[in-house]
Amino acid sequence: MRVDYAVNKVMQTHRGQHEDQVAQAIHDQLRAIGVVPNNRQIAQYAAAISALPELPPNNK
């Protein structure tokens, strides 16, 4: 549950960025909520998130 939360949070802010940046952001988020990151799982999430197109800016 906490892993999903961290990954979704990073997905909203790091879409389309370099895989290393996304992986570091996921790692940091997981450590912040007390989860020991699984490097292989982080790499898979990072690859998927970096392949997504960037979100357009929110101009509200």
SEKOLBA-628167 format. One line per 10 residues: number of its first residue (from 1); for each residue x, y, z of C-alpha. Coordinates in nm, 2 decimals. Example, Ala and Ser with C-alpha at 12.3 -4.5 7.8 and 13.67 -1.06 7.14 Angstrom:
<rs>
1> 1.23 -0.45 0.78  1.37 -0.11 0.71
</rs>
This chain:
<rs>
1> 0.00 0.00 0.00  0.28 0.25 0.09  0.48 0.15 -0.22  0.18 0.23 -0.44  0.14 0.57 -0.27  0.50 0.66 -0.32  0.51 0.54 -0.68  0.19 0.74 -0.76  0.33 1.05 -0.60  0.65 1.03 -0.81
11> 0.45 0.95 -1.12  0.27 1.28 -1.09  0.59 1.48 -1.06  0.86 1.29 -1.26  0.68 1.16 -1.57  0.91 1.17 -1.88  1.22 1.24 -1.68  1.54 1.04 -1.70  1.52 0.69 -1.54  1.79 0.76 -1.29
21> 1.61 1.07 -1.16  1.28 0.88 -1.13  1.45 0.59 -0.95  1.61 0.83 -0.70  1.28 1.00 -0.64  1.10 0.67 -0.58  1.38 0.56 -0.35  1.36 0.89 -0.15  0.98 0.87 -0.12  1.00 0.51 0.00
31> 1.27 0.58 0.26  1.07 0.89 0.38  0.77 0.66 0.47  0.98 0.39 0.62  0.99 0.13 0.35  1.32 -0.04 0.25  1.33 -0.01 -0.13  1.37 -0.31 -0.35  1.61 -0.20 -0.62  1.48 -0.43 -0.89
41> 1.12 -0.31 -0.83  1.23 0.05 -0.83  1.41 0.00 -1.16  1.09 -0.14 -1.32  0.88 0.14 -1.19  1.14 0.40 -1.30  1.15 0.26 -1.65  0.77 0.27 -1.68  0.74 0.63 -1.54  1.02 0.77 -1.75
51> 0.85 0.63 -2.06  0.53 0.82 -1.99  0.48 1.16 -2.15  0.52 1.47 -1.93  0.20 1.62 -1.79  0.11 1.96 -1.92  0.14 2.24 -1.67  -0.17 2.30 -1.46  -0.27 2.66 -1.53  -0.56 2.71 -1.30
</rs>
